[in-house]
Amino acid sequence: MQARILGKNGLAVSAIGMGCMGFSHGYGAVPPEAESIRLMRRAFELGCTFYDTAEVYGPYVNEELTGKAVAPFRKEIVLATKFSPFPLPGQDADKLSRAGVRYALEDSLRRLGTDYIDLYYLHRVPGDCPLEDVAGWMGEFIREGLVRGWGLSQPSEDQVRRAHAVTPLAAIQSEYSMMERMFEKDVIPACEELGIGFVPFSPLASGFLSGKYGQDSRYEGDDVRRVITRFAKENVKANQPLLDLLHEYAEAKKATPAQISLSWMLRKKDFIVPIPGMRKEERIVENLGAVDVSLSDDEFAALERALGAIAIHGNRTDEDIARLGTVRAR
Ligand SMILES: NC(=O)c1ccc[n+]([C@@H]2O[C@H](COP(=O)([O-])OP(=O)(O)OC[C@H]3O[C@@H](n4cnc5c(N)ncnc54)[C@H](OP(=O)(O)O)[C@@H]3O)[C@@H](O)[C@H]2O)c1
């Protein structure tokens, strides 16, 4: 698969990576462990060399699972994980301290079964985060060889610039798709200016852009689609024009709506590397296959114009996802 480079120091990754969260967290029932491992290894056979997990997925178990799955080819991939700014079970209350972050890093290394993390993100940047201090600690980890590059998830442009000034960032991981384009105005241009990679999470808008989910789809357990508003019945209906557009392009390009969505973001900037979540072999083949769907200049410009004319209904917010606890308790 084509390679892309994240950050000035150059983490070389496949143009599309694999989001591993769903194998433990966030999308309802999970496959048996052996099947999850088989699927993650299948992605590698198909050219994927970029895997994404986090200590909070599970919590903890997704790192263990991902570490086990990638063990046979650990050195050939870029393994990304994230530390939460908030204490997780068993962690020090003062998480965002030098000792708290080092403890989290050492624990992630142990769970992943590795002695270095290629890309280590701060999972959220709270308003009171001592960001310059965190950036300094990341510089120490990089010099010690424990981390190769570091990043932030969902930062503002100002936070990107402040952090990068202390220890250059390799990548920003934030929500980005045809349904969530808020970072086009500031964070993505800042990444371009500063030479930072941009890794879209939920690049298929939690699957919506595959066109395979409808008003009557049902979601169970910890599936975020129970609470994020783009999956509210009335919004699924109201967003139909976007799916119609994707189907039109998919037919013309002999591709699928998911592939058009991914190909669109790859075409936008060469430092963008999406990490779709996928737990079925045919979806892995489909999504990774998006690298072979290329949009001409005219097709891309027409798609951009058409997208600009379509209103998007609903979104995905941390506040809505936090409600899952309440929904599940009921
Ligand atoms: N930094 C953060 O705060 C943050 C937040 C969310 C996610 N992430 C990371 O980003 C990764 C991707 O996010 P995401 O999982 O929300 O991405 P996504 O790819 O937009 O959504 C995943 C959902 O879409 C479905 N799907 C994917 N491809 C499909 C296809 N071709 N046809 C039909 N359905 C398809 C998946 O189904 P199945 O899985 O059932 O096959 C899953 O339910 C996560 O795994 C995680 O590593 C980070």
The ligand as an SDF file (V2000), in Angstrom:
LIG
                    3D

 48 52  0  0  0  0  0  0  0  0999 V2000
   -9.0820    9.9770   19.6310 N   0  0  0  0  0  0  0  0  0  0  0  0
  -10.3290    9.7390   19.9170 C   0  0  0  0  0  0  0  0  0  0  0  0
  -10.9450   10.3700   20.7580 O   0  0  0  0  0  0  0  0  0  0  0  0
  -11.0320    8.6430   19.1710 C   0  0  0  0  0  0  0  0  0  0  0  0
  -12.4300    8.5450   19.1910 C   0  0  0  0  0  0  0  0  0  0  0  0
  -13.0260    7.5160   18.4690 C   0  0  0  0  0  0  0  0  0  0  0  0
  -12.2430    6.6230   17.7740 C   0  0  0  0  0  0  0  0  0  0  0  0
  -10.8760    6.7330   17.7920 N   0  0  0  0  0  0  0  0  0  0  0  0
  -10.0090    5.8060   17.0400 C   0  0  0  0  0  0  0  0  0  0  0  0
  -10.3960    5.8900   15.6800 O   0  0  0  0  0  0  0  0  0  0  0  0
  -10.7310    4.5920   15.2080 C   0  0  0  0  0  0  0  0  0  0  0  0
  -11.8320    4.7200   14.1800 C   0  0  0  0  0  0  0  0  0  0  0  0
  -12.9750    5.3340   14.7480 O   0  0  0  0  0  0  0  0  0  0  0  0
  -14.3790    4.6570   14.5090 P   0  0  0  0  0  0  0  0  0  0  0  0
  -14.2650    3.2200   14.8680 O   0  0  0  0  0  0  0  0  0  0  0  0
  -15.4120    5.4940   15.1160 O   0  0  0  0  0  0  0  0  0  0  0  0
  -14.4000    4.8000   12.8850 O   0  0  0  0  0  0  0  0  0  0  0  0
  -15.4420    4.5740   11.7350 P   0  0  0  0  0  0  0  0  0  0  0  0
  -14.7210    3.7020   10.7410 O   0  0  0  0  0  0  0  0  0  0  0  0
  -15.9630    5.8780   11.2900 O   0  0  0  0  0  0  0  0  0  0  0  0
  -16.6440    3.7650   12.3730 O   0  0  0  0  0  0  0  0  0  0  0  0
  -16.5540    2.4100   12.7320 C   0  0  0  0  0  0  0  0  0  0  0  0
  -17.9210    1.7850   12.5640 C   0  0  0  0  0  0  0  0  0  0  0  0
  -18.2300    1.7690   11.1690 O   0  0  0  0  0  0  0  0  0  0  0  0
  -18.4260    0.4550   10.7350 C   0  0  0  0  0  0  0  0  0  0  0  0
  -17.7840    0.3060    9.4230 N   0  0  0  0  0  0  0  0  0  0  0  0
  -16.5110    0.5960    9.0880 C   0  0  0  0  0  0  0  0  0  0  0  0
  -16.3000    0.3420    7.7870 N   0  0  0  0  0  0  0  0  0  0  0  0
  -17.4680   -0.1300    7.2940 C   0  0  0  0  0  0  0  0  0  0  0  0
  -17.8670   -0.5750    6.0100 C   0  0  0  0  0  0  0  0  0  0  0  0
  -17.0200   -0.5770    4.9970 N   0  0  0  0  0  0  0  0  0  0  0  0
  -19.1580   -0.9920    5.8590 N   0  0  0  0  0  0  0  0  0  0  0  0
  -20.0190   -0.9790    6.9020 C   0  0  0  0  0  0  0  0  0  0  0  0
  -19.7000   -0.5820    8.1320 N   0  0  0  0  0  0  0  0  0  0  0  0
  -18.4230   -0.1560    8.3220 C   0  0  0  0  0  0  0  0  0  0  0  0
  -17.7220   -0.4150   11.7570 C   0  0  0  0  0  0  0  0  0  0  0  0
  -18.3460   -1.6840   11.7580 O   0  0  0  0  0  0  0  0  0  0  0  0
  -17.6960   -2.9960   12.3940 P   0  0  0  0  0  0  0  0  0  0  0  0
  -16.6120   -2.5570   13.3080 O   0  0  0  0  0  0  0  0  0  0  0  0
  -18.8280   -3.5990   13.1260 O   0  0  0  0  0  0  0  0  0  0  0  0
  -17.2020   -3.8190   11.2660 O   0  0  0  0  0  0  0  0  0  0  0  0
  -17.9560    0.3470   13.0370 C   0  0  0  0  0  0  0  0  0  0  0  0
  -19.2570    0.0900   13.5220 O   0  0  0  0  0  0  0  0  0  0  0  0
  -11.1150    3.8080   16.4540 C   0  0  0  0  0  0  0  0  0  0  0  0
  -10.9900    2.4230   16.2610 O   0  0  0  0  0  0  0  0  0  0  0  0
  -10.1250    4.3460   17.4490 C   0  0  0  0  0  0  0  0  0  0  0  0
   -8.8800    3.6860   17.3120 O   0  0  0  0  0  0  0  0  0  0  0  0
  -10.2810    7.7370   18.4710 C   0  0  0  0  0  0  0  0  0  0  0  0
  1  2  1  0
  2  3  2  0
  2  4  1  0
  4  5  1  0
  4 48  2  0
  5  6  2  0
  6  7  1  0
  7  8  2  0
  8  9  1  0
  8 48  1  0
  9 10  1  0
  9 46  1  0
 10 11  1  0
 11 12  1  0
 11 44  1  0
 12 13  1  0
 13 14  1  0
 14 15  2  0
 14 16  1  0
 14 17  1  0
 17 18  1  0
 18 19  2  0
 18 20  1  0
 18 21  1  0
 21 22  1  0
 22 23  1  0
 23 24  1  0
 23 42  1  0
 24 25  1  0
 25 26  1  0
 25 36  1  0
 26 27  1  0
 26 35  1  0
 27 28  2  0
 28 29  1  0
 29 30  1  0
 29 35  2  0
 30 31  1  0
 30 32  2  0
 32 33  1  0
 33 34  2  0
 34 35  1  0
 36 37  1  0
 36 42  1  0
 37 38  1  0
 38 39  2  0
 38 40  1  0
 38 41  1  0
 42 43  1  0
 44 45  1  0
 44 46  1  0
 46 47  1  0
M  CHG  2   8   1  16  -1
M  END
$$$$
